[in-house]
Amino acid sequence: EAIEVLRSLGVRPEQLPYIRASDPVARAIGAKPGDIVRITRKSPTAGKIIVYRFVIAG
């Protein structure tokens, strides 16, 4: 699934915004360095926003 997301966005993992593996949310979902996580947010103007983060060590 991650490869499809990267291909559709036309980016490499390193080009995504980062999230540290020590971040409380990353720890809660068990994200490990090298993973790509999808974050869904509610927005008053756009409705629903999906963003992706590349998990780094730290």
C-alpha positions, -999 to 999 in steps of 0.1 A, spaced: 0 0 0 28 24 8 44 20 -26 11 28 -43 7 60 -21 42 71 -29 36 65 -66 3 84 -67 19 113 -49 51 112 -70 75 113 -41 101 93 -22 96 85 15 123 110 25 103 138 8 73 133 31 70 152 64 86 134 93 72 120 125 95 106 151 91 70 163 91 85 199 60 106 192 32 95 215 8 88 186 35 69 166 43 48 197 5 41 203 1 27 168 34 8 169 51 27 141 87 19 134 114 39 116 108 35 78 71 32 81 47 55 64 16 65 84 -17 79 72 -33 106 94 -69 116 88 -80 149 102 -113 167 102 -112 202 88 -140 229 91 -132 241 56 -121 210 37 -141 184 55 -116 155 58 -79 157 51 -56 128 47 -19 134 52 11 110 53 42 110 75 75 91 72 86 76 106 121 84 116 142 72 146 142 94 176 
